[in-house]
Each structure stands twice: as structure tokens, then as C-alpha cells.
């Protein structure tokens, strides 16, 4: 992991947790746990995928799609189909 990755991940963690708490009324520690255990987070933490090009809103959309469908790849940010 590069030296910049902890800073980047910390920023995304904070932003995503705020969105999860705000939308779903989940306590911050539970929201953080859910995010950190998600496939979306593992994708974000993989430097080769360069997911930091996505806004926190895009990463939240991926996480939300993962929670609903089981696959963060169902997010419009990744599908790039006719709806984008």
C-alpha cells in the first residue's frame, strides 16, 4: 500500500459512513463496519483498480448496489450501459 492510500481511504471511509448513516439511520460504527467488510471497500483499497477516480457518491452508489443486489458491479458507475 502506498503512503497516500491511508489518507485516501480515510477520506472515503468518512464520506461513505456519513451517507450510510444519513440514508439508513445506522450508527456510525456499524456503518463503518458494513463498509469495511464490503466488496466495494476491497475494490477501493486495491491500488491497481484506481477507484479513487470515483467520487464518494459513486463509491456509495456501488456500496448500495452491493447491499441490494450482492454485486457492486450493478452500479451505473461501473455498468456503462445505455442508462449512463
Secondary structure, DSSP 8 states (H G I E B T S, - for coil): --TTHHHHHHHHHHHHHHHHHHHH---HHHHHHHHHTSHHHHHHH-GGG-GGGS-HHHHHHHHHHHHHHS-GGGSHHHH-STT-
